[in-house]
Structures are given as structure tokens and as C-alpha cells.
Amino acid sequence: MQAAIAHAGAAPSWITLELTESLLMQNSSAYLERLHAIRALGVQLAIDDFGTGYSSLAYLEQFPVTHIKIDRSFVTPLDDPRRAQASSTRSSRLGVRSA
């Protein structure tokens, strides 16, 4: 990945690698090490469709993600603004941006 970034003349921070929640839940130690190595390059990591699978914000703490793209089905039940705010606050405490 580092060679491809250099060849393209791109800054690593310009790149966001999107991963699905189900892919992250496979959680092998080798996979987790690769994610940390990719993140160490400066590449952004995003979880796409969060809320369609395991959906634990606490579980995400072990992953070096920078963005969470929350699936609409996860937030639709949050018709109470206080519940929606609590979910957003938890993401912020993890140091990730949610969309």
C-alpha cells in the first residue's frame, strides 16, 4: 500500500479505506495488526454500514478507525433526540467522526 501511495503521489491522509462492519467482526489478530499498520501510514479508516451487524460502539475501541458511517437502520429507532445524542457522543469519545 505504501508503494501505491508513493507511486500515485498522494498524501496518505487523502485516502480513506472503507471497511464493512461484518469484515471487522472477523477480527483475527493478523487482520488487526494490518489495520494498525495501514493507519500508521496515515491512511484514514472508515467503517461503512455500521449498525447492520454486531453494532457495539464499545467493541470498536480496539480498531484504529477514524470514521464511522452509520447505517440508517441503526439510527431510525432513535426518534428520541437524547438517544441520538448519546450515540453520537459515544462515537466522539472514541475519537471517530460519525456520518
C-alpha positions, 0 to 999 in steps of 0.5 A: 500500500505504501508503494501505491501511495508513493507511486500515485503521489498522494498524501496518505491522509487523502485516502480513506479505506472503507471497511464493512462492519461484518469484515471487522467482526472477523477480527483475527489478530493478523487482520488487526495488526494490518489495520494498525499498520495501514493507519500508521501510514496515515491512511484514514479508516472508515467503517461503512454500514455500521449498525447492520451487524454486531453494532457495539460502539464499545467493541470498536475501541480496539480498531484504529478507525477514524470514521464511522458511517452509520447505517440508517437502520441503526439510527431510525429507532432513535426518534428520541433526540437524547438517544441520538445524542448519546450515540453520537457522543459515544462515537466522539469519545472514541475519537471517530467522526460519525456520518 
